């Protein structure tokens, strides 16, 4: 057993509020490994130390009697806290660091009144070490809800998208990969679908994902549930081809992958064997949020798109985005000066605020509020499926348990999760976390570097690393709307039996009917409607899936027709189909009031010429 004489002592000015505040925080970090005492109580034990020295700096007294002051005393104290030995290592090893840190220490000590105010403003009145038990609990349940939405949304469309009679059959895709790549196929296309390439197995993947999402929401075996959710969603994403190529799909996979190492090692919801949240994985998840937000702003600038640079992008965005809401129509009518001011606000949030993620506690709260406000505005004005909800879940990780004091769910959580039930993480888990950290920082660092090297090639070793990591979609690059679309081409698919009378196919969510009010569909994602928006920006020759889609309509595939609002040819598929390209625009207040329409359109020509399965 260690006695007081075996434990180092930190002596501080007990009359200084600033000193008392930080000593209280350090005490929570070091526990019983360091003793703390105000100089008024112990100064008489050290007659060799002058009273002036006690008043100007904290002193760290080793059991051997050696005394250290100032910044070195602080670093030696923190070295007794878990994962806090790096400042002392830098003090000992990096030239110039001791002198600069001691200068900063003296400057702060001479202005303790000012820094005492700043400390309480930046960190708050709470002196205890931040806890993240409830934050993790809430985050995992939000993640479970997002997984549930994603799997159910896919389940309702999976047959029409990649089923055996769908637009891009996964069976045919895997067969082509098998022919071209041999055994390398398992790494390039990491999917459980290799085990059983059938429609029934697609439904099994979606069903198991749905079940495990519910497990995660209720806290049943969260680590195992997260492993299964990641494996099942990756299995579908790997074979989803064009229909699962969205950034929120890879964001869900990366978030879910990191969450495996963040979740508690429990089996039952009320289990007492709970491991504390890993601070390292918490920061990896925050690093993910930083990359997501900062990259979203950066790609807009490095793309050299004029609409972003001259602050006119939002003059077009509400009208030209894939699936606008009816609020988008009203947002589009706002004056140009407001749209430009909104672009400036967006850049502030996406380029400046992300750095607050790494700032003191209350500035992180500011970042959380700014990010969530932006996501709520996006939810109101656009249908981006579960992307915004997933981003909000990541934002929750900027808050600590103290923030949620009085929160109703926090009280429910506290009833079943007593502090004394927490157990330490195992050595093996720490090893896995260390390996994860190296991999994430390495791959994400390369991806961030490539963000600023548009048009430049990466060194061969870096490219090799990305080639190995990319198939697993779990450490990704991000950035939406690098180039703003300034017009809205829309594809209208028409069928006919005589090439004289043409009847339009109605889609569930994309604009076709001029009088149809834009609706909310999020968090569900109608993936066919989304892909048709992308197809309209190019040619059918570069959208193989679109040609396959038209062929399925000519065949009368029930699975594909189920993706549409209604089938205008219920008795038999039409003999001919064509696709007409229109340019859609929002109406203004006068037109809407006079005609009752939300859109106006102008025909631009044929997107796809008349095609048929039969000659003649």
RAJOPE-V269719 format. One record per residue. RES is the residue in one small letter. SS is DSSP state (2 for helix, 1 for strand, 0 for the rest). OMEGA is omega as a letter, one per 30 degrees, with the letter a starting at -180 (* if undefined). NEAR is the number of other ideal C-beta (glycine too) atoms within 12 Angstrom. Layout:
res->(RES:RES)
ss->(SS:SS)
omega->(OMEGA:OMEGA)
near->(NEAR:NEAR)
This chain:
res->(x:x:x:x:x:x:x:x:x:x:x:x:x:x:x:x:x:x:x:x:x:x:x:x:x:x:x:x:x:x:x:x:x:x:x:x:x:x:x:x:x:x:x:x:x:x:x:x:x:x:x:x:x:x:x:x:x:x:x:x:x:x:x:x:x:x:x:x:x:x:x:x:x:x:x:x:x:x:x:x:x:x:x:x:x:x:x:x:x:x:x:x:x:x:x:x:x:x:x:x:x:x:x:x:x:x:x:x:x:x:x:x:x:x:x:x:x:x:x:x:x:x:x:x:x:x:x:x:x:x:x:x:x:x:x:x:x:x:x:x:x:x:x:x:x:x:x:x:x:x:x:x:x:x:x:x:x:x:x:x:x:x:x:x:x:x:x:x:x:x:x:x:x:x:x:x:x:x:x:x:x:x:x:x:x:x:x:x:x:x:x:x:x:x:x:x:x:x:x:x:x:x:x:x:x:x:x:x:x:x:x:x:x:x:x:x:x:x:x:x:x:x:x:x:x:x:x:x:x:x:x:x:x:x:x:x:x:x:x:x:x:x:x:x:x:x:x:x:x:x:x:x:x:x:x:x:x:x:x:x:x:x:x:x:x:x:x:x:x:x:x:x:x:x:x:x:x:x:x:x:x:x:x:x:x:x:x:x:x:x:x:x:x:x:x:x:x:x:x:x:x:x:x:x:x:x:x:x:x:x:x:x:x:x:x:x:x:x:x:x:x:x:x:x:x:x:x:x:x:x:x:x:x:x:x:x:x:x:x:x:x:x:x:x:x:x:x:x:x:x:x:x:x:x:x:x:x:x:x:x:x:x:x:x:x:x:x:x:x:x:x:x:x:x:x:x:x:x:x:x:x:x:x:x:x:x:x:x:x:x:x:x:x:x:x:x:x:x:x:x:x:x:x:x:x:x:x:x:x:x:x:x:x:x:x:x:x:x:x:x:x:x:x:x:x:x:x:x:x:x:x:x:x:x:x:x:x:x:x:x:x:x:x:x:x:x:x:x:x:x:x:x:x:x:x:x:x:x:x:x:x:x:x:x:x:x:x:x:x:x:x:x:x:x:x:x:x:x:x:x:x:x:x:x:x:x:x:x:x:x:x:x:x:x:x:x:x:x:x:x:x:x:x:x:x:x:x:x:x:x:x:x:x:x:x:x:x:x:x:x:x:x:x:x:x:x:x:x:x:x:x:x:x:x:x:x:x:x:x:x:x:x:x:x:x:x:x:x:x:x:x:x:x:x:x:x:x:x:x:x:x:x:x:x:x:x:x:x:x:x:x:x:x:x:x:x:x:x:x:x:x:x:x:x:x:x:x:x:x:x:x:x:x:x:x:x:x:x:x:x:x:x:x:x:x:x:x:x:x:x:x:x:x:x:x:x)
ss->(0:0:0:2:2:2:0:1:1:1:1:1:0:0:0:0:2:2:2:2:2:2:2:2:2:2:2:2:2:2:2:2:2:1:1:1:1:1:2:2:2:2:2:2:2:0:0:0:0:0:2:2:2:2:2:2:0:0:1:1:1:0:0:0:0:0:1:1:1:2:2:2:2:2:2:2:2:2:0:0:0:0:0:0:0:2:2:2:2:2:2:2:2:0:0:0:2:2:2:2:2:2:2:2:2:2:2:2:2:2:0:2:2:2:2:2:2:2:2:2:2:2:2:0:0:0:0:0:0:0:0:0:2:2:2:2:2:2:2:2:2:2:2:2:2:2:2:2:2:2:2:2:2:2:2:0:0:2:2:2:2:2:0:0:0:0:0:0:0:2:2:2:2:2:2:2:2:2:2:2:2:2:2:2:2:2:2:2:0:0:0:2:2:2:2:0:0:0:2:2:2:2:2:2:2:2:2:2:2:2:2:2:2:2:2:2:2:2:0:0:0:2:2:2:2:2:2:2:2:2:2:2:2:2:2:2:2:2:2:0:2:2:2:2:0:0:2:2:2:2:2:2:2:2:2:2:2:2:2:2:2:2:0:0:0:0:0:0:0:0:0:0:0:1:1:0:0:0:2:2:2:2:2:2:2:2:2:2:2:2:2:2:2:2:2:2:2:2:2:2:2:2:0:0:0:2:2:2:2:0:0:0:0:2:2:2:2:2:2:2:0:0:0:1:0:2:2:2:2:2:2:2:0:0:0:2:2:2:2:2:2:2:2:2:2:2:2:2:2:2:2:2:2:2:2:2:2:2:0:0:2:2:2:2:2:2:2:2:2:2:2:2:2:2:2:2:2:2:2:2:2:1:0:0:0:0:2:2:2:2:2:2:2:2:2:2:0:0:0:0:2:2:2:2:0:0:0:2:2:2:2:2:2:2:2:2:0:0:2:2:2:1:1:0:0:0:2:2:2:2:2:2:2:2:2:2:2:2:2:2:2:2:2:2:2:2:2:2:2:2:2:0:0:0:0:0:0:0:0:2:2:2:2:2:2:2:2:2:2:2:0:0:0:0:0:0:0:0:0:0:0:0:0:0:0:0:0:0:1:1:1:1:1:1:1:1:0:0:0:0:0:0:1:1:0:1:1:0:0:0:0:0:0:0:0:0:0:0:0:0:0:0:0:0:0:0:2:2:2:2:2:2:2:2:2:2:0:0:0:2:2:2:0:2:2:2:2:2:2:2:2:2:2:2:2:0:0:2:2:2:2:0:0:1:1:1:0:0:0:0:0:0:0:0:0:1:1:1:1:1:1:1:1:1:1:1:0:0:2:2:2:2:2:2:2:0:0:0:1:1:1:1:1:1:1:1:1:1:1:1:1:0:0:0:0:0)
omega->(l:l:a:a:l:a:l:a:l:a:a:l:a:l:a:l:a:l:a:a:a:l:l:l:l:a:l:a:a:a:a:a:l:l:l:l:l:a:a:a:a:a:a:l:a:a:a:a:a:l:l:a:l:a:a:a:l:a:l:a:l:l:l:a:l:a:l:a:l:a:l:l:l:a:l:l:a:l:l:l:l:l:a:a:a:l:l:l:l:a:a:a:a:l:l:a:l:a:a:a:l:l:l:a:a:l:l:a:a:a:a:l:l:a:l:l:a:a:a:l:a:a:a:a:a:a:a:l:a:l:a:l:a:l:l:l:a:a:a:l:l:l:l:l:l:l:a:l:a:a:l:l:l:a:a:a:a:a:a:a:a:l:a:l:a:a:l:a:a:l:a:l:a:l:l:l:l:a:a:a:a:a:l:a:a:l:a:l:a:a:l:a:l:a:a:a:a:l:l:l:l:l:l:l:l:a:l:l:l:a:a:l:l:l:a:l:a:l:l:l:a:a:a:l:a:l:l:a:l:a:a:a:l:a:l:a:a:a:a:l:a:a:l:a:a:a:l:l:l:l:l:l:a:l:a:l:l:a:l:a:a:a:l:a:l:l:a:a:a:a:a:a:a:l:l:l:l:l:a:a:l:l:l:l:l:l:l:l:l:a:a:a:a:l:l:l:a:a:l:l:a:l:a:l:a:a:l:a:l:l:l:a:a:l:a:a:a:a:a:l:a:a:a:l:a:l:l:a:a:l:l:a:a:a:a:a:l:l:l:l:l:l:l:l:l:l:l:a:a:a:a:a:l:a:l:l:a:a:l:a:a:l:l:l:l:l:l:a:a:a:a:l:l:a:l:l:l:l:a:a:a:l:a:l:a:a:a:l:l:l:l:l:l:l:a:a:l:a:l:a:a:l:a:l:a:l:a:l:l:l:l:l:a:a:a:a:l:a:a:a:a:l:a:l:a:l:a:l:l:l:l:l:l:l:l:a:l:a:a:a:a:a:a:l:l:a:l:l:l:l:a:l:a:a:l:l:l:l:a:l:l:l:l:l:l:l:l:a:a:a:a:l:a:l:a:l:a:l:a:l:l:l:a:l:a:l:a:l:l:l:l:a:a:l:a:l:a:a:l:a:a:a:a:l:a:l:a:a:a:a:l:l:a:a:a:a:l:a:l:l:l:g:l:l:l:a:l:l:l:a:l:l:l:a:a:l:a:a:l:l:l:l:a:a:a:l:l:l:l:l:l:l:l:l:a:a:l:a:a:l:l:l:a:l:l:l:a:l:a:a:a:l:a:l:a:l:l:l:a:l:l:l:a:l:l:l:l:a:a:a:a:a:a:a:l:a:l:a:l:a:l:a:a:a:a:l:l:l:a:l:a:l:a:l:l:*)
near->(7:12:9:17:15:15:23:31:37:42:36:42:33:23:15:26:22:29:37:24:28:32:33:24:30:33:26:24:29:29:16:18:25:35:30:37:30:23:33:18:18:23:25:14:20:22:10:15:24:16:17:13:22:34:25:25:32:42:40:38:34:23:18:12:16:17:27:32:32:29:30:30:40:37:33:34:40:34:30:29:26:21:21:25:20:17:27:26:17:21:28:18:14:16:10:12:21:23:16:16:24:24:16:19:29:18:16:27:30:16:16:28:16:16:24:23:15:19:29:23:17:20:29:24:18:21:24:20:24:31:28:34:31:36:37:40:37:33:43:44:33:34:46:40:28:42:45:34:34:47:42:25:36:42:30:25:38:44:30:37:45:45:38:28:28:38:43:38:34:39:26:22:35:34:19:18:28:20:12:14:16:11:12:16:23:21:19:24:33:30:36:28:39:25:16:18:28:20:25:18:28:40:26:24:39:36:23:27:41:32:26:34:40:25:31:40:28:23:31:27:27:40:33:21:38:39:23:32:45:39:30:39:49:32:40:45:44:37:42:40:31:29:38:37:22:33:33:40:38:36:43:51:42:41:53:49:35:44:42:35:40:42:42:42:29:31:19:17:25:18:21:19:19:32:28:32:37:34:29:29:37:36:28:38:44:38:33:44:43:35:41:43:40:36:35:37:36:32:33:31:28:25:24:16:23:17:27:34:19:19:27:23:35:38:30:31:36:35:39:32:35:41:37:40:30:26:26:36:32:23:28:35:23:23:13:18:14:20:27:22:17:28:32:23:22:34:28:23:32:37:27:24:34:37:22:30:35:18:21:22:32:26:24:36:30:27:36:35:23:30:41:28:23:33:34:20:25:37:27:24:31:38:37:37:38:39:35:35:35:42:43:34:43:46:41:41:45:40:37:33:32:25:26:27:19:12:19:13:21:24:14:17:28:21:14:22:29:13:16:8:19:22:17:14:29:16:10:13:26:22:15:23:29:21:18:31:28:18:25:32:22:22:36:33:24:31:34:31:24:28:29:20:18:19:11:13:12:23:14:11:12:22:20:15:24:27:18:21:29:25:27:30:35:35:36:37:34:37:32:32:31:25:24:33:27:24:22:35:32:39:43:35:47:34:35:25:21:14:18:11:15:24:24:30:38:24:34:30:33:41:44:30:25:25:17:22:23:38:26:23:29:32:30:28:41:33:45:43:39:39:37:41:33:29:34:35:25:20:20:29:12:14:27:21:34:34:24:32:40:36:26:36:41:31:25:25:27:19:29:35:33:26:40:34:22:17:26:27:28:14:9:14:29:34:26:30:41:30:35:29:30:29:26:35:27:36:27:19:15:12:19:22:11:11:15:15:24:34:34:24:27:17:17:19:16:21:33:31:20:24:29:24:17:13:7:9)
